[in-house]
Amino acid sequence: MFRIGIDVGGTFTDVTLLNAETGRYYTYKLSSTPEDQSIAIMNGASEILKLYQVSPKEIDYFGHGTTVATNMIIERKGPKPHC
């Protein structure tokens, strides 16, 4: 079985595919889609499965994270607090 992990960043979306039986992993990077993050998530998952010839039925875990919010805090680019 396989696991997919996706991290959405402000510029790029990173996808990792892990073969849970062998421990071998594969990576894929694509441009993020800030107007709708789900586009890059779906495209990235689809492309890595096609690239490594893995059926969606073989996926037993799908994890999603984002560095967009973390970067916003670190760079102090978020909305100003209303005190």
PDB file with SEQRES, HELIX, SHEET and CRYST1 records, atoms N, CA, C and O in Angstrom:
SEQRES   1 A   83  MET PHE ARG ILE GLY ILE ASP VAL GLY GLY THR PHE THR          
SEQRES   2 A   83  ASP VAL THR LEU LEU ASN ALA GLU THR GLY ARG TYR TYR          
SEQRES   3 A   83  THR TYR LYS LEU SER SER THR PRO GLU ASP GLN SER ILE          
SEQRES   4 A   83  ALA ILE MET ASN GLY ALA SER GLU ILE LEU LYS LEU TYR          
SEQRES   5 A   83  GLN VAL SER PRO LYS GLU ILE ASP TYR PHE GLY HIS GLY          
SEQRES   6 A   83  THR THR VAL ALA THR ASN MET ILE ILE GLU ARG LYS GLY          
SEQRES   7 A   83  PRO LYS PRO HIS CYS                                          
HELIX    1 AA1 GLN A   37  LEU A   51  1                                  15    
HELIX    2 AA2 PRO A   56  GLU A   58  5                                   3    
HELIX    3 AA3 VAL A   68  ILE A   74  1                                   7    
SHEET    1 AA1 4 TYR A  25  SER A  31  0                                        
SHEET    2 AA1 4 PHE A  12  ASN A  19 -1                                        
SHEET    3 AA1 4 PHE A   2  VAL A   8 -1                                        
SHEET    4 AA1 4 ILE A  59  THR A  66  1                                        
CRYST1    1.000    1.000    1.000  90.00  90.00  90.00 P 1           1          
ATOM      1  N   MET A   1       0.828  -1.178   0.000  1.00  0.00           N  
ATOM      2  CA  MET A   1       0.000   0.000   0.000  1.00  0.00           C  
ATOM      3  C   MET A   1       0.879   1.250   0.000  1.00  0.00           C  
ATOM      4  O   MET A   1       2.068   1.196   0.316  1.00  0.00           O  
ATOM      5  N   PHE A   2       0.275   2.358  -0.356  1.00  0.00           N  
ATOM      6  CA  PHE A   2       0.995   3.618  -0.492  1.00  0.00           C  
ATOM      7  C   PHE A   2       0.374   4.702   0.374  1.00  0.00           C  
ATOM      8  O   PHE A   2      -0.794   4.637   0.755  1.00  0.00           O  
ATOM      9  N   ARG A   3       1.199   5.699   0.671  1.00  0.00           N  
ATOM     10  CA  ARG A   3       0.753   6.879   1.400  1.00  0.00           C  
ATOM     11  C   ARG A   3       1.161   8.106   0.594  1.00  0.00           C  
ATOM     12  O   ARG A   3       2.221   8.130  -0.031  1.00  0.00           O  
ATOM     13  N   ILE A   4       0.308   9.116   0.619  1.00  0.00           N  
ATOM     14  CA  ILE A   4       0.611  10.387  -0.042  1.00  0.00           C  
ATOM     15  C   ILE A   4       0.609  11.483   1.016  1.00  0.00           C  
ATOM     16  O   ILE A   4      -0.276  11.542   1.869  1.00  0.00           O  
ATOM     17  N   GLY A   5       1.612  12.345   0.946  1.00  0.00           N  
ATOM     18  CA  GLY A   5       1.656  13.544   1.769  1.00  0.00           C  
ATOM     19  C   GLY A   5       1.849  14.750   0.874  1.00  0.00           C  
ATOM     20  O   GLY A   5       2.706  14.743  -0.010  1.00  0.00           O  
ATOM     21  N   ILE A   6       1.052  15.793   1.102  1.00  0.00           N  
ATOM     22  CA  ILE A   6       1.129  16.994   0.274  1.00  0.00           C  
ATOM     23  C   ILE A   6       1.276  18.212   1.170  1.00  0.00           C  
ATOM     24  O   ILE A   6       0.541  18.375   2.144  1.00  0.00           O  
ATOM     25  N   ASP A   7       2.238  19.069   0.828  1.00  0.00           N  
ATOM     26  CA  ASP A   7       2.443  20.326   1.537  1.00  0.00           C  
ATOM     27  C   ASP A   7       2.249  21.470   0.553  1.00  0.00           C  
ATOM     28  O   ASP A   7       2.948  21.560  -0.456  1.00  0.00           O  
ATOM     29  N   VAL A   8       1.296  22.339   0.857  1.00  0.00           N  
ATOM     30  CA  VAL A   8       1.026  23.493   0.007  1.00  0.00           C  
ATOM     31  C   VAL A   8       1.798  24.691   0.547  1.00  0.00           C  
ATOM     32  O   VAL A   8       1.612  25.104   1.691  1.00  0.00           O  
ATOM     33  N   GLY A   9       2.656  25.234  -0.288  1.00  0.00           N  
ATOM     34  CA  GLY A   9       3.386  26.445   0.060  1.00  0.00           C  
ATOM     35  C   GLY A   9       2.886  27.599  -0.781  1.00  0.00           C  
ATOM     36  O   GLY A   9       2.028  27.421  -1.645  1.00  0.00           O  
ATOM     37  N   GLY A  10       3.413  28.771  -0.532  1.00  0.00           N  
ATOM     38  CA  GLY A  10       2.987  29.947  -1.280  1.00  0.00           C  
ATOM     39  C   GLY A  10       3.403  29.912  -2.730  1.00  0.00           C  
ATOM     40  O   GLY A  10       2.710  30.467  -3.584  1.00  0.00           O  
ATOM     41  N   THR A  11       4.523  29.272  -3.032  1.00  0.00           N  
ATOM     42  CA  THR A  11       5.034  29.213  -4.397  1.00  0.00           C  
ATOM     43  C   THR A  11       4.903  27.823  -5.002  1.00  0.00           C  
ATOM     44  O   THR A  11       4.487  27.675  -6.151  1.00  0.00           O  
ATOM     45  N   PHE A  12       5.260  26.802  -4.219  1.00  0.00           N  
ATOM     46  CA  PHE A  12       5.225  25.433  -4.727  1.00  0.00           C  
ATOM     47  C   PHE A  12       4.400  24.526  -3.822  1.00  0.00           C  
ATOM     48  O   PHE A  12       4.235  24.790  -2.631  1.00  0.00           O  
ATOM     49  N   THR A  13       3.894  23.469  -4.406  1.00  0.00           N  
ATOM     50  CA  THR A  13       3.218  22.400  -3.686  1.00  0.00           C  
ATOM     51  C   THR A  13       4.077  21.161  -3.858  1.00  0.00           C  
ATOM     52  O   THR A  13       4.404  20.771  -4.979  1.00  0.00           O  
ATOM     53  N   ASP A  14       4.440  20.541  -2.736  1.00  0.00           N  
ATOM     54  CA  ASP A  14       5.303  19.361  -2.743  1.00  0.00           C  
ATOM     55  C   ASP A  14       4.475  18.121  -2.432  1.00  0.00           C  
ATOM     56  O   ASP A  14       3.648  18.117  -1.520  1.00  0.00           O  
ATOM     57  N   VAL A  15       4.715  17.074  -3.208  1.00  0.00           N  
ATOM     58  CA  VAL A  15       3.984  15.819  -3.047  1.00  0.00           C  
ATOM     59  C   VAL A  15       4.991  14.702  -2.800  1.00  0.00           C  
ATOM     60  O   VAL A  15       5.996  14.599  -3.502  1.00  0.00           O  
ATOM     61  N   THR A  16       4.721  13.872  -1.805  1.00  0.00           N  
ATOM     62  CA  THR A  16       5.556  12.707  -1.528  1.00  0.00           C  
ATOM     63  C   THR A  16       4.674  11.470  -1.556  1.00  0.00           C  
ATOM     64  O   THR A  16       3.597  11.444  -0.960  1.00  0.00           O  
ATOM     65  N   LEU A  17       5.141  10.455  -2.249  1.00  0.00           N  
ATOM     66  CA  LEU A  17       4.458   9.170  -2.345  1.00  0.00           C  
ATOM     67  C   LEU A  17       5.355   8.138  -1.678  1.00  0.00           C  
ATOM     68  O   LEU A  17       6.510   7.975  -2.070  1.00  0.00           O  
ATOM     69  N   LEU A  18       4.837   7.447  -0.684  1.00  0.00           N  
ATOM     70  CA  LEU A  18       5.614   6.461   0.060  1.00  0.00           C  
ATOM     71  C   LEU A  18       5.044   5.072  -0.166  1.00  0.00           C  
ATOM     72  O   LEU A  18       3.846   4.848   0.007  1.00  0.00           O  
ATOM     73  N   ASN A  19       5.909   4.136  -0.555  1.00  0.00           N  
ATOM     74  CA  ASN A  19       5.535   2.733  -0.610  1.00  0.00           C  
ATOM     75  C   ASN A  19       5.726   2.214   0.813  1.00  0.00           C  
ATOM     76  O   ASN A  19       6.859   2.022   1.253  1.00  0.00           O  
ATOM     77  N   ALA A  20       4.644   1.989   1.527  1.00  0.00           N  
ATOM     78  CA  ALA A  20       4.706   1.611   2.936  1.00  0.00           C  
ATOM     79  C   ALA A  20       5.319   0.232   3.148  1.00  0.00           C  
ATOM     80  O   ALA A  20       5.783  -0.068   4.248  1.00  0.00           O  
ATOM     81  N   GLU A  21       5.331  -0.602   2.131  1.00  0.00           N  
ATOM     82  CA  GLU A  21       5.896  -1.946   2.260  1.00  0.00           C  
ATOM     83  C   GLU A  21       7.413  -1.953   2.090  1.00  0.00           C  
ATOM     84  O   GLU A  21       8.111  -2.693   2.783  1.00  0.00           O  
ATOM     85  N   THR A  22       7.923  -1.137   1.178  1.00  0.00           N  
ATOM     86  CA  THR A  22       9.361  -1.142   0.898  1.00  0.00           C  
ATOM     87  C   THR A  22      10.104   0.025   1.544  1.00  0.00           C  
ATOM     88  O   THR A  22      11.325  -0.024   1.701  1.00  0.00           O  
ATOM     89  N   GLY A  23       9.373   1.068   1.918  1.00  0.00           N  
ATOM     90  CA  GLY A  23       9.995   2.262   2.469  1.00  0.00           C  
ATOM     91  C   GLY A  23      10.512   3.225   1.412  1.00  0.00           C  
ATOM     92  O   GLY A  23      11.034   4.289   1.745  1.00  0.00           O  
ATOM     93  N   ARG A  24      10.376   2.868   0.163  1.00  0.00           N  
ATOM     94  CA  ARG A  24      10.839   3.727  -0.930  1.00  0.00           C  
ATOM     95  C   ARG A  24       9.852   4.883  -1.111  1.00  0.00           C  
ATOM     96  O   ARG A  24       8.638   4.701  -1.019  1.00  0.00           O  
ATOM     97  N   TYR A  25      10.393   6.063  -1.369  1.00  0.00           N  
ATOM     98  CA  TYR A  25       9.510   7.200  -1.573  1.00  0.00           C  
ATOM     99  C   TYR A  25       9.886   7.972  -2.829  1.00  0.00           C  
ATOM    100  O   TYR A  25      11.013   7.895  -3.319  1.00  0.00           O  
ATOM    101  N   TYR A  26       8.910   8.717  -3.334  1.00  0.00           N  
ATOM    102  CA  TYR A  26       9.038   9.477  -4.569  1.00  0.00           C  
ATOM    103  C   TYR A  26       8.509  10.883  -4.312  1.00  0.00           C  
ATOM    104  O   TYR A  26       7.595  11.066  -3.509  1.00  0.00           O  
ATOM    105  N   THR A  27       9.074  11.862  -4.982  1.00  0.00           N  
ATOM    106  CA  THR A  27       8.624  13.235  -4.784  1.00  0.00           C  
ATOM    107  C   THR A  27       8.229  13.879  -6.104  1.00  0.00           C  
ATOM    108  O   THR A  27       8.676  13.476  -7.178  1.00  0.00           O  
ATOM    109  N   TYR A  28       7.386  14.882  -5.992  1.00  0.00           N  
ATOM    110  CA  TYR A  28       6.904  15.626  -7.153  1.00  0.00           C  
ATOM    111  C   TYR A  28       6.648  17.058  -6.691  1.00  0.00           C  
ATOM    112  O   TYR A  28       6.117  17.268  -5.601  1.00  0.00           O  
ATOM    113  N   LYS A  29       7.013  18.026  -7.494  1.00  0.00           N  
ATOM    114  CA  LYS A  29       6.828  19.447  -7.150  1.00  0.00           C  
ATOM    115  C   LYS A  29       6.094  20.134  -8.289  1.00  0.00           C  
ATOM    116  O   LYS A  29       6.394  19.910  -9.462  1.00  0.00           O  
ATOM    117  N   LEU A  30       5.139  20.964  -7.935  1.00  0.00           N  
ATOM    118  CA  LEU A  30       4.420  21.739  -8.935  1.00  0.00           C  
ATOM    119  C   LEU A  30       4.112  23.108  -8.367  1.00  0.00           C  
ATOM    120  O   LEU A  30       4.205  23.317  -7.157  1.00  0.00           O  
ATOM    121  N   SER A  31       3.750  24.036  -9.224  1.00  0.00           N  
ATOM    122  CA  SER A  31       3.396  25.380  -8.775  1.00  0.00           C  
ATOM    123  C   SER A  31       2.118  25.340  -7.952  1.00  0.00           C  
ATOM    124  O   SER A  31       1.178  24.615  -8.278  1.00  0.00           O  
ATOM    125  N   SER A  32       2.096  26.124  -6.887  1.00  0.00           N  
ATOM    126  CA  SER A  32       0.879  26.252  -6.084  1.00  0.00           C  
ATOM    127  C   SER A  32      -0.146  27.066  -6.854  1.00  0.00           C  
ATOM    128  O   SER A  32       0.192  27.792  -7.789  1.00  0.00           O  
ATOM    129  N   THR A  33      -1.386  26.936  -6.454  1.00  0.00           N  
ATOM    130  CA  THR A  33      -2.479  27.682  -7.081  1.00  0.00           C  
ATOM    131  C   THR A  33      -3.188  28.478  -5.986  1.00  0.00           C  
ATOM    132  O   THR A  33      -4.204  28.031  -5.455  1.00  0.00           O  
ATOM    133  N   PRO A  34      -2.653  29.666  -5.644  1.00  0.00           N  
ATOM    134  CA  PRO A  34      -3.177  30.438  -4.526  1.00  0.00           C  
ATOM    135  C   PRO A  34      -4.667  30.782  -4.636  1.00  0.00           C  
ATOM    136  O   PRO A  34      -5.347  30.940  -3.622  1.00  0.00           O  
ATOM    137  N   GLU A  35      -5.166  30.896  -5.865  1.00  0.00           N  
ATOM    138  CA  GLU A  35      -6.585  31.214  -6.038  1.00  0.00           C  
ATOM    139  C   GLU A  35      -7.488  30.070  -5.591  1.00  0.00           C  
ATOM    140  O   GLU A  35      -8.640  30.292  -5.220  1.00  0.00           O  
ATOM    141  N   ASP A  36      -6.965  28.845  -5.626  1.00  0.00           N  
ATOM    142  CA  ASP A  36      -7.709  27.667  -5.170  1.00  0.00           C  
ATOM    143  C   ASP A  36      -6.694  26.551  -4.914  1.00  0.00           C  
ATOM    144  O   ASP A  36      -6.289  25.845  -5.838  1.00  0.00           O  
ATOM    145  N   GLN A  37      -6.293  26.402  -3.662  1.00  0.00           N  
ATOM    146  CA  GLN A  37      -5.249  25.435  -3.322  1.00  0.00           C  
ATOM    147  C   GLN A  37      -5.608  24.005  -3.706  1.00  0.00           C  
ATOM    148  O   GLN A  37      -4.721  23.182  -3.932  1.00  0.00           O  
ATOM    149  N   SER A  38      -6.886  23.707  -3.780  1.00  0.00           N  
ATOM    150  CA  SER A  38      -7.297  22.337  -4.109  1.00  0.00           C  
ATOM    151  C   SER A  38      -6.876  21.933  -5.524  1.00  0.00           C  
ATOM    152  O   SER A  38      -6.725  20.744  -5.805  1.00  0.00           O  
ATOM    153  N   ILE A  39      -6.689  22.896  -6.406  1.00  0.00           N  
ATOM    154  CA  ILE A  39      -6.278  22.577  -7.781  1.00  0.00           C  
ATOM    155  C   ILE A  39      -4.894  21.936  -7.776  1.00  0.00           C  
ATOM    156  O   ILE A  39      -4.693  20.892  -8.397  1.00  0.00           O  
ATOM    157  N   ALA A  40      -3.933  22.556  -7.078  1.00  0.00           N  
ATOM    158  CA  ALA A  40      -2.579  21.993  -7.023  1.00  0.00           C  
ATOM    159  C   ALA A  40      -2.565  20.675  -6.260  1.00  0.00           C  
ATOM    160  O   ALA A  40      -1.805  19.768  -6.599  1.00  0.00           O  
ATOM    161  N   ILE A  41      -3.399  20.563  -5.235  1.00  0.00           N  
ATOM    162  CA  ILE A  41      -3.469  19.309  -4.469  1.00  0.00           C  
ATOM    163  C   ILE A  41      -3.940  18.173  -5.365  1.00  0.00           C  
ATOM    164  O   ILE A  41      -3.317  17.111  -5.401  1.00  0.00           O  
ATOM    165  N   MET A  42      -5.020  18.384  -6.078  1.00  0.00           N  
ATOM    166  CA  MET A  42      -5.560  17.344  -6.958  1.00  0.00           C  
ATOM    167  C   MET A  42      -4.608  17.046  -8.117  1.00  0.00           C  
ATOM    168  O   MET A  42      -4.384  15.883  -8.452  1.00  0.00           O  
ATOM    169  N   ASN A  43      -4.050  18.091  -8.727  1.00  0.00           N  
ATOM    170  CA  ASN A  43      -3.124  17.877  -9.847  1.00  0.00           C  
ATOM    171  C   ASN A  43      -1.867  17.148  -9.388  1.00  0.00           C  
ATOM    172  O   ASN A  43      -1.389  16.245 -10.076  1.00  0.00           O  
ATOM    173  N   GLY A  44      -1.326  17.530  -8.229  1.00  0.00           N  
ATOM    174  CA  GLY A  44      -0.126  16.890  -7.717  1.00  0.00           C  
ATOM    175  C   GLY A  44      -0.339  15.423  -7.401  1.00  0.00           C  
ATOM    176  O   GLY A  44       0.489  14.581  -7.750  1.00  0.00           O  
ATOM    177  N   ALA A  45      -1.455  15.111  -6.736  1.00  0.00           N  
ATOM    178  CA  ALA A  45      -1.767  13.712  -6.409  1.00  0.00           C  
ATOM    179  C   ALA A  45      -1.954  12.897  -7.689  1.00  0.00           C  
ATOM    180  O   ALA A  45      -1.433  11.788  -7.812  1.00  0.00           O  
ATOM    181  N   SER A  46      -2.688  13.448  -8.617  1.00  0.00           N  
ATOM    182  CA  SER A  46      -2.940  12.753  -9.881  1.00  0.00           C  
ATOM    183  C   SER A  46      -1.650  12.506 -10.660  1.00  0.00           C  
ATOM    184  O   SER A  46      -1.429  11.410 -11.175  1.00  0.00           O  
ATOM    185  N   GLU A  47      -0.804  13.529 -10.743  1.00  0.00           N  
ATOM    186  CA  GLU A  47       0.431  13.412 -11.518  1.00  0.00           C  
ATOM    187  C   GLU A  47       1.408  12.408 -10.911  1.00  0.00           C  
ATOM    188  O   GLU A  47       2.013  11.626 -11.645  1.00  0.00           O  
ATOM    189  N   ILE A  48       1.577  12.411  -9.583  1.00  0.00           N  
ATOM    190  CA  ILE A  48       2.537  11.479  -8.979  1.00  0.00           C  
ATOM    191  C   ILE A  48       2.051  10.040  -9.114  1.00  0.00           C  
ATOM    192  O   ILE A  48       2.858   9.129  -9.303  1.00  0.00           O  
ATOM    193  N   LEU A  49       0.749   9.828  -9.019  1.00  0.00           N  
ATOM    194  CA  LEU A  49       0.220   8.468  -9.200  1.00  0.00           C  
ATOM    195  C   LEU A  49       0.438   7.991 -10.633  1.00  0.00           C  
ATOM    196  O   LEU A  49       0.822   6.844 -10.866  1.00  0.00           O  
ATOM    197  N   LYS A  50       0.189   8.884 -11.585  1.00  0.00           N  
ATOM    198  CA  LYS A  50       0.385   8.528 -12.994  1.00  0.00           C  
ATOM    199  C   LYS A  50       1.871   8.299 -13.289  1.00  0.00           C  
ATOM    200  O   LYS A  50       2.230   7.340 -13.972  1.00  0.00           O  
ATOM    201  N   LEU A  51       2.725   9.175 -12.777  1.00  0.00           N  
ATOM    202  CA  LEU A  51       4.157   9.097 -13.033  1.00  0.00           C  
ATOM    203  C   LEU A  51       4.758   7.780 -12.546  1.00  0.00           C  
ATOM    204  O   LEU A  51       5.625   7.207 -13.207  1.00  0.00           O  
ATOM    205  N   TYR A  52       4.294   7.297 -11.379  1.00  0.00           N  
ATOM    206  CA  TYR A  52       4.858   6.074 -10.800  1.00  0.00           C  
ATOM    207  C   TYR A  52       3.915   4.877 -10.914  1.00  0.00           C  
ATOM    208  O   TYR A  52       4.106   3.859 -10.249  1.00  0.00           O  
ATOM    209  N   GLN A  53       2.905   5.011 -11.756  1.00  0.00           N  
ATOM    210  CA  GLN A  53       1.986   3.929 -12.098  1.00  0.00           C  
ATOM    211  C   GLN A  53       1.375   3.266 -10.864  1.00  0.00           C  
ATOM    212  O   GLN A  53       1.409   2.045 -10.710  1.00  0.00           O  
ATOM    213  N   VAL A  54       0.817   4.109  -9.990  1.00  0.00           N  
ATOM    214  CA  VAL A  54       0.146   3.632  -8.780  1.00  0.00           C  
ATOM    215  C   VAL A  54      -1.337   3.928  -8.924  1.00  0.00           C  
ATOM    216  O   VAL A  54      -1.721   5.040  -9.286  1.00  0.00           O  
ATOM    217  N   SER A  55      -2.167   2.940  -8.644  1.00  0.00           N  
ATOM    218  CA  SER A  55      -3.616   3.107  -8.714  1.00  0.00           C  
ATOM    219  C   SER A  55      -4.108   3.831  -7.464  1.00  0.00           C  
ATOM    220  O   SER A  55      -3.602   3.576  -6.371  1.00  0.00           O  
ATOM    221  N   PRO A  56      -5.086   4.730  -7.603  1.00  0.00           N  
ATOM    222  CA  PRO A  56      -5.665   5.381  -6.421  1.00  0.00           C  
ATOM    223  C   PRO A  56      -6.181   4.368  -5.393  1.00  0.00           C  
ATOM    224  O   PRO A  56      -6.231   4.670  -4.201  1.00  0.00           O  
ATOM    225  N   LYS A  57      -6.560   3.187  -5.841  1.00  0.00           N  
ATOM    226  CA  LYS A  57      -7.043   2.145  -4.924  1.00  0.00           C  
ATOM    227  C   LYS A  57      -5.951   1.642  -3.988  1.00  0.00           C  
ATOM    228  O   LYS A  57      -6.240   1.037  -2.956  1.00  0.00           O  
ATOM    229  N   GLU A  58      -4.681   1.897  -4.355  1.00  0.00           N  
ATOM    230  CA  GLU A  58      -3.556   1.445  -3.541  1.00  0.00           C  
ATOM    231  C   GLU A  58      -3.178   2.449  -2.436  1.00  0.00           C  
ATOM    232  O   GLU A  58      -2.279   2.184  -1.638  1.00  0.00           O  
ATOM    233  N   ILE A  59      -3.861   3.587  -2.395  1.00  0.00           N  
ATOM    234  CA  ILE A  59      -3.575   4.617  -1.399  1.00  0.00           C  
ATOM    235  C   ILE A  59      -4.370   4.317  -0.134  1.00  0.00           C  
ATOM    236  O   ILE A  59      -5.597   4.231  -0.162  1.00  0.00           O  
ATOM    237  N   ASP A  60      -3.642   4.156   0.992  1.00  0.00           N  
ATOM    238  CA  ASP A  60      -4.353   3.904   2.253  1.00  0.00           C  
ATOM    239  C   ASP A  60      -4.215   5.072   3.230  1.00  0.00           C  
ATOM    240  O   ASP A  60      -4.758   5.021   4.333  1.00  0.00           O  
ATOM    241  N   TYR A  61      -3.495   6.121   2.836  1.00  0.00           N  
ATOM    242  CA  TYR A  61      -3.376   7.308   3.683  1.00  0.00           C  
ATOM    243  C   TYR A  61      -3.108   8.516   2.799  1.00  0.00           C  
ATOM    244  O   TYR A  61      -2.304   8.455   1.868  1.00  0.00           O  
ATOM    245  N   PHE A  62      -3.789   9.610   3.101  1.00  0.00           N  
ATOM    246  CA  PHE A  62      -3.595  10.869   2.378  1.00  0.00           C  
ATOM    247  C   PHE A  62      -3.463  11.967   3.420  1.00  0.00           C  
ATOM    248  O   PHE A  62      -4.420  12.266   4.134  1.00  0.00           O  
ATOM    249  N   GLY A  63      -2.277  12.573   3.512  1.00  0.00           N  
ATOM    250  CA  GLY A  63      -2.052  13.647   4.475  1.00  0.00           C  
ATOM    251  C   GLY A  63      -1.836  14.967   3.766  1.00  0.00           C  
ATOM    252  O   GLY A  63      -1.238  15.024   2.692  1.00  0.00           O  
ATOM    253  N   HIS A  64      -2.337  16.032   4.386  1.00  0.00           N  
ATOM    254  CA  HIS A  64      -2.237  17.351   3.778  1.00  0.00           C  
ATOM    255  C   HIS A  64      -1.802  18.361   4.826  1.00  0.00           C  
ATOM    256  O   HIS A  64      -2.342  18.396   5.932  1.00  0.00           O  
ATOM    257  N   GLY A  65      -0.833  19.172   4.475  1.00  0.00           N  
ATOM    258  CA  GLY A  65      -0.382  20.238   5.354  1.00  0.00           C  
ATOM    259  C   GLY A  65      -0.115  21.483   4.536  1.00  0.00           C  
ATOM    260  O   GLY A  65      -0.138  21.446   3.306  1.00  0.00           O  
ATOM    261  N   THR A  66       0.136  22.585   5.221  1.00  0.00           N  
ATOM    262  CA  THR A  66       0.418  23.815   4.510  1.00  0.00           C  
ATOM    263  C   THR A  66       1.442  24.646   5.265  1.00  0.00           C  
ATOM    264  O   THR A  66       1.409  24.740   6.492  1.00  0.00           O  
ATOM    265  N   THR A  67       2.338  25.237   4.517  1.00  0.00           N  
ATOM    266  CA  THR A  67       3.269  26.187   5.116  1.00  0.00           C  
ATOM    267  C   THR A  67       2.827  27.620   4.833  1.00  0.00           C  
ATOM    268  O   THR A  67       3.508  28.566   5.230  1.00  0.00           O  
ATOM    269  N   VAL A  68       1.708  27.788   4.159  1.00  0.00           N  
ATOM    270  CA  VAL A  68       1.218  29.130   3.825  1.00  0.00           C  
ATOM    271  C   VAL A  68       0.989  29.938   5.101  1.00  0.00           C  
ATOM    272  O   VAL A  68       1.463  31.068   5.211  1.00  0.00           O  
ATOM    273  N   ALA A  69       0.277  29.375   6.051  1.00  0.00           N  
ATOM    274  CA  ALA A  69      -0.011  30.103   7.298  1.00  0.00           C  
ATOM    275  C   ALA A  69       1.256  30.323   8.108  1.00  0.00           C  
ATOM    276  O   ALA A  69       1.455  31.402   8.667  1.00  0.00           O  
ATOM    277  N   THR A  70       2.108  29.319   8.175  1.00  0.00           N  
ATOM    278  CA  THR A  70       3.368  29.454   8.911  1.00  0.00           C  
ATOM    279  C   THR A  70       4.215  30.573   8.320  1.00  0.00           C  
ATOM    280  O   THR A  70       4.741  31.413   9.050  1.00  0.00           O  
ATOM    281  N   ASN A  71       4.344  30.584   7.003  1.00  0.00           N  
ATOM    282  CA  ASN A  71       5.123  31.625   6.344  1.00  0.00           C  
ATOM    283  C   ASN A  71       4.517  33.006   6.574  1.00  0.00           C  
ATOM    284  O   ASN A  71       5.247  33.980   6.759  1.00  0.00           O  
ATOM    285  N   MET A  72       3.187  33.096   6.564  1.00  0.00           N  
ATOM    286  CA  MET A  72       2.517  34.367   6.788  1.00  0.00           C  
ATOM    287  C   MET A  72       2.870  34.917   8.172  1.00  0.00           C  
ATOM    288  O   MET A  72       3.106  36.115   8.326  1.00  0.00           O  
ATOM    289  N   ILE A  73       2.906  34.044   9.171  1.00  0.00           N  
ATOM    290  CA  ILE A  73       3.245  34.470  10.535  1.00  0.00           C  
ATOM    291  C   ILE A  73       4.710  34.877  10.608  1.00  0.00           C  
ATOM    292  O   ILE A  73       5.032  35.940  11.139  1.00  0.00           O  
ATOM    293  N   ILE A  74       5.593  34.046  10.084  1.00  0.00           N  
ATOM    294  CA  ILE A  74       7.028  34.344  10.130  1.00  0.00           C  
ATOM    295  C   ILE A  74       7.340  35.653   9.413  1.00  0.00           C  
ATOM    296  O   ILE A  74       8.143  36.453   9.894  1.00  0.00           O  
ATOM    297  N   GLU A  75       6.709  35.869   8.272  1.00  0.00           N  
ATOM    298  CA  GLU A  75       6.974  37.058   7.468  1.00  0.00           C  
ATOM    299  C   GLU A  75       6.145  38.268   7.901  1.00  0.00           C  
ATOM    300  O   GLU A  75       6.300  39.361   7.356  1.00  0.00           O  
ATOM    301  N   ARG A  76       5.263  38.064   8.888  1.00  0.00           N  
ATOM    302  CA  ARG A  76       4.394  39.132   9.418  1.00  0.00           C  
ATOM    303  C   ARG A  76       3.570  39.780   8.305  1.00  0.00           C  
ATOM    304  O   ARG A  76       3.484  41.005   8.217  1.00  0.00           O  
ATOM    305  N   LYS A  77       2.973  38.956   7.467  1.00  0.00           N  
ATOM    306  CA  LYS A  77       2.174  39.449   6.347  1.00  0.00           C  
ATOM    307  C   LYS A  77       0.674  39.225   6.539  1.00  0.00           C  
ATOM    308  O   LYS A  77      -0.116  39.461   5.626  1.00  0.00           O  
ATOM    309  N   GLY A  78       0.289  38.770   7.728  1.00  0.00           N  
ATOM    310  CA  GLY A  78      -1.119  38.508   7.987  1.00  0.00           C  
ATOM    311  C   GLY A  78      -1.883  39.769   8.334  1.00  0.00           C  
ATOM    312  O   GLY A  78      -1.305  40.854   8.383  1.00  0.00           O  
ATOM    313  N   PRO A  79      -3.169  39.636   8.573  1.00  0.00           N  
ATOM    314  CA  PRO A  79      -3.973  40.796   8.947  1.00  0.00           C  
ATOM    315  C   PRO A  79      -3.532  41.336  10.308  1.00  0.00           C  
ATOM    316  O   PRO A  79      -3.059  40.592  11.167  1.00  0.00           O  
ATOM    317  N   LYS A  80      -3.696  42.618  10.476  1.00  0.00           N  
ATOM    318  CA  LYS A  80      -3.337  43.261  11.745  1.00  0.00           C  
ATOM    319  C   LYS A  80      -4.405  42.934  12.788  1.00  0.00           C  
ATOM    320  O   LYS A  80      -5.597  42.927  12.480  1.00  0.00           O  
ATOM    321  N   PRO A  81      -3.967  42.660  14.042  1.00  0.00           N  
ATOM    322  CA  PRO A  81      -4.942  42.358  15.102  1.00  0.00           C  
ATOM    323  C   PRO A  81      -5.755  43.603  15.448  1.00  0.00           C  
ATOM    324  O   PRO A  81      -5.256  44.727  15.389  1.00  0.00           O  
ATOM    325  N   HIS A  82      -7.003  43.379  15.808  1.00  0.00           N  
ATOM    326  CA  HIS A  82      -7.893  44.453  16.228  1.00  0.00           C  
ATOM    327  C   HIS A  82      -8.024  44.411  17.729  1.00  0.00           C  
ATOM    328  O   HIS A  82      -8.765  43.589  18.269  1.00  0.00           O  
ATOM    329  N   CYS A  83      -7.319  45.278  18.404  1.00  0.00           N  
ATOM    330  CA  CYS A  83      -7.341  45.289  19.877  1.00  0.00           C  
ATOM    331  C   CYS A  83      -8.170  46.413  20.420  1.00  0.00           C  
ATOM    332  O   CYS A  83      -8.289  46.560  21.636  1.00  0.00           O  
TER     333      CYS A  83                                                      
END                                                                             
